[in-house]
Amino acid sequence: MSGDDPDTELFARVFLTRVIEPGDEVAGRWVREVGAVGVARRLRDGGAAFPGASEKRWAGLLARAGRAEPERDLALAREAGVRFVWPGAVEWPGVLDDLGDARPLGLWVRGRPSLRMWVLRSVAVVGARACTEYGAHMAATLAAGLAERGWVVVSGGAYGVDGAAHRGALGAGGATVAVLACGVDRPYPRGHTELIGRIAEQGLVVGELAPGEHPTPSRFILRNRVIAALTRGTVVVEAAYRSGSLVTARAAQRLGRHTMGVPGPATSGLSAGVHELLRGEAVLVTDAAEVVEQVGDIGELAPDRRGPVLPRDLLEPGARRVLAALPARRAATAGEIARGAQTAEDDAIARLYELRALGYVERHGDGWKLTRQAMISARSGRGAC
């Protein structure tokens, strides 16, 4: 869909990401009732305020609207290798619709994999920025263990537990997603520029804010609802009583997702928030196997294991090539599969996690193997021809 027509859904939503702050439920209601195009048109034309907007607030929104340049934002995004995904688009993760009127207007996405496919089997690992060595070790170990089991690790790209979780997943040759509270073309914190760049190469970097936007305290807090909604469950590794990671956990609870906590020393203030969660509805976990035990049996979000949900012919060409490169009777490394599919190893990893979500492949240590259901499906397909 072209972004040159101001009355397209894409153009309208890109425009609104410059005008409306993330998580604004009042504006979200406007979008639900009259559509993104209708809201954008009234703001662009300086029309009358919508219900629920004071005169002062409406004037502020009109001022922002006057500075918005969606064509420029789309051009900047293309130059940075960033795409915009919005509700109704093929790549949009339907789980975000659980946020209701607080649902993002859209997400800016940097990286090759399909966001919708990756979050089908994903877990959030969050915690304190000023974590202890124990917290960093547990976050990295949990993330590596989840990656080795074919799960996608989602976190916020921050110092401390977030960074350790991302590095743990990357170090295991796994999949990870960083959800930022700023423009995805402007990594924050700056000390994680290299890490976030690596995540964009091997995984995904996503955010609600338009290119070049900077983070604020409120944007960090509101970003956490997206982490909670995208994933099947949230694991909190270390958190003080007022930690932002507790906001993620509580959002996960409100959304009906699993909430888990890693216990720490009773004397540690950085574990006090986790222990408070554990006294409530959160489940105590100490390793990746216990996390998978929780998120792998979650009703409709985790359907019973069965054959692939898509016929091979409906897979994207890149995914079909990677699937075809897997040996029939043994596991193969991502590098070996990449060579067979004539693609880069990072691309092969991205496709393998998509195929994992669809039930075609499973991870065995450092290797990948066709599932029994996939082999049965392939034989049935040949027989039908």
C-alpha positions as CSV (number, residue, x, y, z in Angstrom):
1,M,0.0,0.0,0.0
2,S,1.4,3.4,-1.0
3,G,2.2,5.9,1.7
4,D,1.6,8.8,-0.8
5,D,-2.2,8.9,-0.3
6,P,-3.2,10.7,2.9
7,D,-6.4,8.6,3.0
8,T,-4.7,5.2,3.2
9,E,-4.6,3.2,6.5
10,L,-0.8,3.1,6.4
11,F,-0.4,6.8,5.9
12,A,-2.9,7.6,8.6
13,R,-1.4,5.4,11.2
14,V,2.2,6.6,10.4
15,F,0.9,10.1,10.8
16,L,-0.8,9.3,14.2
17,T,2.4,7.7,15.6
18,R,3.8,11.3,15.6
19,V,0.7,12.8,17.2
20,I,-0.6,10.3,19.8
21,E,1.5,8.9,22.6
22,P,1.7,5.1,23.0
23,G,-1.0,3.5,25.1
24,D,-3.4,6.5,24.9
25,E,-6.8,4.7,25.5
26,V,-8.9,7.8,24.8
27,A,-7.3,8.3,21.4
28,G,-7.5,4.5,20.9
29,R,-11.3,4.8,21.3
30,W,-11.4,7.5,18.7
31,V,-9.5,5.2,16.3
32,R,-11.9,2.3,17.1
33,E,-15.0,4.4,16.6
34,V,-14.2,6.4,13.5
35,G,-11.1,4.7,12.1
36,A,-7.4,5.8,11.8
37,V,-8.1,7.6,8.6
38,G,-11.0,9.6,10.1
39,V,-9.0,10.6,13.2
40,A,-5.9,11.6,11.1
41,R,-8.1,13.7,8.7
42,R,-9.7,15.6,11.5
43,L,-6.3,16.3,13.1
44,R,-4.7,17.3,9.8
45,D,-7.6,19.6,8.9
46,G,-7.9,21.2,12.4
47,G,-11.4,20.0,13.0
48,A,-13.4,20.0,16.2
49,A,-12.2,18.0,19.2
50,F,-13.2,14.4,19.7
51,P,-15.1,13.5,22.9
52,G,-12.8,13.2,25.9
53,A,-10.3,15.8,24.7
54,S,-10.1,19.1,26.6
55,E,-9.5,22.3,24.7
56,K,-5.9,22.4,25.9
57,R,-5.2,18.8,25.0
58,W,-6.8,19.1,21.5
59,A,-4.7,22.2,20.8
60,G,-1.5,20.2,21.7
61,L,-2.6,17.4,19.4
62,L,-3.2,19.8,16.6
63,A,0.2,21.4,17.1
64,R,1.8,17.9,16.9
65,A,-0.2,17.2,13.8
66,G,1.0,20.3,12.1
67,R,4.6,19.1,12.5
68,A,4.0,15.5,11.4
69,E,5.6,14.4,8.1
70,P,4.5,10.8,7.4
71,E,6.2,10.8,4.0
72,R,9.5,11.7,5.5
73,D,9.1,9.1,8.3
74,L,8.4,6.4,5.7
75,A,11.4,7.4,3.7
76,L,13.7,7.5,6.8
77,A,12.4,4.1,7.7
78,R,13.1,2.6,4.3
79,E,16.7,4.0,4.4
80,A,17.2,2.4,7.8
81,G,15.8,-1.0,6.7
82,V,12.7,-0.5,8.9
83,R,9.1,-1.4,7.9
84,F,5.8,-0.3,9.5
85,V,3.3,-3.0,10.5
86,W,-0.2,-2.1,11.5
87,P,-3.4,-3.9,12.6
88,G,-4.9,-5.8,9.7
89,A,-1.6,-6.2,7.9
90,V,-0.3,-9.8,7.3
91,E,2.6,-9.4,9.8
92,W,0.5,-7.9,12.6
93,P,0.5,-10.1,15.7
94,G,-3.1,-10.6,16.6
95,V,-2.2,-11.0,20.3
96,L,-1.7,-7.3,20.5
97,D,-5.4,-6.8,20.0
98,D,-5.9,-8.0,23.6
99,L,-4.8,-4.6,24.6
100,G,-8.1,-3.1,23.5
101,D,-8.0,0.7,23.1
102,A,-4.4,0.7,24.4
103,R,-3.3,-1.4,21.3
104,P,-0.5,0.2,19.4
105,L,-1.4,2.2,16.3
106,G,1.3,0.2,14.6
107,L,4.8,-1.0,15.1
108,W,8.1,0.0,13.4
109,V,10.0,-3.2,12.8
110,R,13.7,-3.6,12.0
111,G,15.0,-7.1,11.0
112,R,14.2,-9.9,8.6
113,P,11.9,-12.3,10.4
114,S,8.1,-12.2,10.5
115,L,7.0,-10.6,13.8
116,R,3.7,-12.4,13.7
117,M,5.3,-15.8,13.3
118,W,8.0,-15.2,15.9
119,V,5.7,-14.2,18.7
120,L,3.7,-17.4,18.4
121,R,6.3,-19.1,20.6
122,S,7.8,-16.3,22.7
123,V,8.6,-15.6,26.3
124,A,9.5,-12.3,27.9
125,V,12.5,-12.2,30.2
126,V,12.7,-8.9,32.1
127,G,14.2,-7.5,35.3
128,A,16.4,-4.9,37.0
129,R,18.7,-2.6,35.1
130,A,21.2,-2.5,38.0
131,C,21.1,-6.3,38.4
132,T,23.5,-8.4,40.4
133,E,25.9,-11.0,38.9
134,Y,23.4,-13.6,39.9
135,G,20.6,-11.8,38.1
136,A,22.7,-11.5,34.9
137,H,23.7,-15.1,35.1
138,M,20.1,-16.3,35.6
139,A,18.7,-14.1,32.8
140,A,21.4,-15.3,30.3
141,T,21.0,-19.0,31.3
142,L,17.2,-18.9,31.1
143,A,17.3,-17.1,27.7
144,A,19.9,-19.6,26.3
145,G,17.9,-22.5,27.5
146,L,14.7,-21.1,26.0
147,A,16.4,-20.5,22.7
148,E,17.8,-24.0,22.6
149,R,14.2,-25.3,23.0
150,G,13.1,-23.2,20.0
151,W,11.5,-20.3,21.9
152,V,11.9,-16.6,21.1
153,V,13.1,-14.4,23.9
154,V,11.6,-11.0,24.1
155,S,13.0,-8.1,26.3
156,G,13.4,-4.4,26.4
157,G,17.0,-3.9,25.2
158,A,18.0,-2.1,28.5
159,Y,21.1,-2.6,30.7
160,G,21.1,-5.4,33.2
161,V,18.7,-8.3,32.9
162,D,17.3,-7.3,29.5
163,G,20.8,-7.1,28.0
164,A,21.8,-10.4,29.6
165,A,18.7,-12.1,28.2
166,H,19.3,-10.9,24.7
167,R,22.9,-12.0,24.8
168,G,22.0,-15.4,26.2
169,A,19.6,-16.0,23.3
170,L,22.1,-14.7,20.7
171,G,24.9,-16.7,22.2
172,A,22.9,-19.9,21.8
173,G,22.2,-19.1,18.2
174,G,18.7,-18.3,19.0
175,A,15.9,-15.8,18.4
176,T,15.4,-12.6,20.3
177,V,13.2,-9.5,20.0
178,A,14.0,-6.1,21.6
179,V,11.0,-3.8,22.2
180,L,12.3,-0.3,22.4
181,A,10.7,2.9,24.0
182,C,12.2,5.1,21.2
183,G,12.6,5.0,17.4
184,V,14.1,1.7,16.3
185,D,16.6,3.7,14.2
186,R,18.0,5.3,17.4
187,P,19.2,2.5,19.7
188,Y,18.8,3.3,23.4
189,P,20.7,3.0,25.7
190,R,23.7,4.1,23.5
191,G,25.9,1.7,25.3
192,H,23.8,-1.1,23.7
193,T,24.2,0.2,20.2
194,E,26.3,-2.8,19.1
195,L,23.9,-5.2,20.9
196,I,20.8,-3.8,19.4
197,G,22.5,-3.8,16.0
198,R,23.3,-7.5,16.4
199,I,19.7,-8.2,17.5
200,A,18.5,-6.5,14.3
201,E,20.8,-8.7,12.2
202,Q,19.8,-12.0,13.9
203,G,16.4,-11.1,15.3
204,L,14.0,-8.2,15.5
205,V,13.9,-4.7,17.0
206,V,10.5,-3.2,17.3
207,G,8.8,-0.1,18.7
208,E,5.8,2.1,18.6
209,L,7.5,5.4,18.2
210,A,8.4,7.0,14.8
211,P,12.0,7.2,13.5
212,G,14.2,9.5,15.6
213,E,11.9,9.7,18.6
214,H,13.6,9.6,22.0
215,P,12.6,7.7,25.2
216,T,10.9,9.3,28.2
217,P,10.1,7.7,31.6
218,S,6.4,7.3,30.6
219,R,7.3,5.7,27.3
220,F,9.4,3.1,29.1
221,I,6.4,2.2,31.3
222,L,4.0,2.1,28.4
223,R,6.4,0.0,26.3
224,N,6.1,-2.8,28.9
225,R,2.5,-3.5,28.0
226,V,3.6,-4.4,24.4
227,I,6.3,-6.9,25.8
228,A,3.6,-8.5,28.0
229,A,1.0,-8.7,25.2
230,L,3.4,-10.1,22.5
231,T,4.5,-13.1,24.6
232,R,2.9,-16.2,26.2
233,G,4.4,-15.4,29.5
234,T,6.7,-13.1,31.4
235,V,9.6,-14.1,33.6
236,V,10.9,-11.6,36.1
237,V,14.5,-12.3,37.2
238,E,15.3,-9.4,39.6
239,A,13.1,-6.5,40.5
240,A,12.9,-4.1,43.4
241,Y,9.5,-3.0,44.7
242,R,9.2,-0.1,42.3
243,S,10.8,-1.8,39.2
244,G,9.4,-1.2,35.8
245,S,9.6,-4.9,35.1
246,L,6.8,-5.4,37.7
247,V,4.7,-3.3,35.4
248,T,5.3,-5.8,32.6
249,A,4.4,-8.7,34.9
250,R,1.2,-7.1,36.1
251,A,0.2,-6.3,32.5
252,A,0.8,-9.9,31.7
253,Q,-1.5,-11.0,34.5
254,R,-4.2,-8.6,33.4
255,L,-3.9,-10.1,29.8
256,G,-4.2,-13.6,31.1
257,R,-0.6,-14.5,30.3
258,H,1.6,-16.6,32.6
259,T,3.7,-14.7,35.1
260,M,6.8,-16.3,36.6
261,G,9.6,-15.2,38.9
262,V,13.1,-16.3,39.7
263,P,13.7,-16.2,43.4
264,G,16.7,-14.5,44.9
265,P,18.2,-14.1,48.4
266,A,15.7,-13.0,51.0
267,T,18.1,-10.2,52.0
268,S,18.4,-8.7,48.5
269,G,16.3,-5.6,47.8
270,L,16.6,-6.4,44.1
271,S,14.6,-9.6,44.7
272,A,11.9,-8.0,46.9
273,G,9.6,-7.2,44.0
274,V,10.0,-10.8,42.6
275,H,9.2,-12.3,45.9
276,E,6.1,-10.1,46.2
277,L,4.9,-11.5,42.8
278,L,5.6,-15.0,44.0
279,R,3.4,-14.4,47.0
280,G,0.6,-13.6,44.6
281,E,-0.3,-15.4,41.3
282,A,3.2,-15.7,39.8
283,V,4.9,-19.1,39.5
284,L,8.4,-19.8,40.8
285,V,10.8,-20.9,38.1
286,T,14.5,-21.7,38.3
287,D,15.4,-22.9,34.7
288,A,14.2,-22.9,31.1
289,A,12.5,-26.3,31.4
290,E,10.2,-25.0,34.2
291,V,9.4,-21.9,32.1
292,V,8.5,-24.1,29.1
293,E,6.4,-26.3,31.4
294,Q,4.3,-23.2,32.1
295,V,4.0,-21.4,28.8
296,G,3.8,-24.7,26.8
297,D,0.4,-25.6,28.2
298,I,-1.6,-22.4,28.0
299,G,-4.9,-23.4,26.3
300,E,-5.7,-21.6,23.1
301,L,-2.3,-19.7,23.1
302,A,-0.5,-23.1,23.0
303,P,-2.5,-25.5,20.8
304,D,-2.0,-29.2,21.1
305,R,1.0,-30.5,19.1
306,R,-0.2,-31.5,15.7
307,G,0.9,-31.4,12.1
308,P,1.9,-28.1,10.3
309,V,-0.9,-25.5,10.3
310,L,0.0,-24.4,6.8
311,P,0.5,-26.6,3.7
312,R,4.1,-26.3,2.4
313,D,2.8,-24.6,-0.8
314,L,1.6,-21.7,1.3
315,L,4.9,-21.0,2.9
316,E,7.0,-18.1,1.7
317,P,9.7,-19.1,-0.8
318,G,12.5,-18.4,1.6
319,A,10.9,-20.6,4.3
320,R,10.3,-23.4,1.7
321,R,14.0,-23.3,0.7
322,V,15.1,-23.6,4.3
323,L,12.6,-26.4,4.9
324,A,13.8,-28.2,1.8
325,A,17.4,-28.0,3.1
326,L,16.8,-30.0,6.3
327,P,17.9,-33.6,6.1
328,A,15.1,-36.1,6.3
329,R,16.5,-38.3,9.1
330,R,18.9,-36.3,11.2
331,A,19.5,-32.9,12.8
332,A,21.6,-30.3,11.0
333,T,23.1,-27.0,12.2
334,A,21.8,-23.6,11.1
335,G,25.0,-23.1,9.1
336,E,24.6,-26.4,7.3
337,I,20.9,-25.6,6.5
338,A,21.9,-22.1,5.4
339,R,24.4,-23.5,2.9
340,G,21.8,-25.9,1.5
341,A,19.2,-23.1,1.2
342,Q,21.8,-20.8,-0.3
343,T,21.1,-18.0,2.2
344,A,22.8,-16.3,5.2
345,E,22.9,-18.1,8.5
346,D,21.0,-15.3,10.3
347,D,18.3,-15.6,7.6
348,A,18.2,-19.4,8.0
349,I,17.8,-19.0,11.8
350,A,14.9,-16.6,11.3
351,R,13.1,-19.0,9.0
352,L,13.7,-21.9,11.3
353,Y,12.0,-20.2,14.2
354,E,9.1,-19.4,11.9
355,L,8.9,-23.1,10.8
356,R,9.2,-24.1,14.5
357,A,6.1,-22.0,15.3
358,L,4.2,-23.8,12.5
359,G,5.2,-27.2,13.7
360,Y,7.6,-28.2,10.9
361,V,10.9,-28.3,12.8
362,E,12.2,-28.6,16.3
363,R,15.5,-27.7,17.8
364,H,17.8,-30.4,19.3
365,G,20.8,-28.7,21.0
366,D,22.8,-26.9,18.3
367,G,20.8,-28.6,15.5
368,W,17.4,-28.5,13.9
369,K,15.4,-31.5,12.7
370,L,12.1,-32.1,10.9
371,T,9.2,-33.0,13.2
372,R,7.5,-36.4,12.8
373,Q,4.3,-34.5,11.8
374,A,6.2,-32.7,9.1
375,M,7.6,-35.9,7.6
376,I,4.1,-37.5,7.6
377,S,2.8,-34.3,6.0
378,A,5.5,-34.5,3.3
379,R,4.7,-38.1,2.5
380,S,1.0,-37.4,2.3
381,G,1.6,-34.5,0.0
382,R,3.6,-36.7,-2.4
383,G,1.0,-39.4,-2.3
384,A,-1.7,-36.9,-3.2
385,C,0.1,-35.7,-6.3
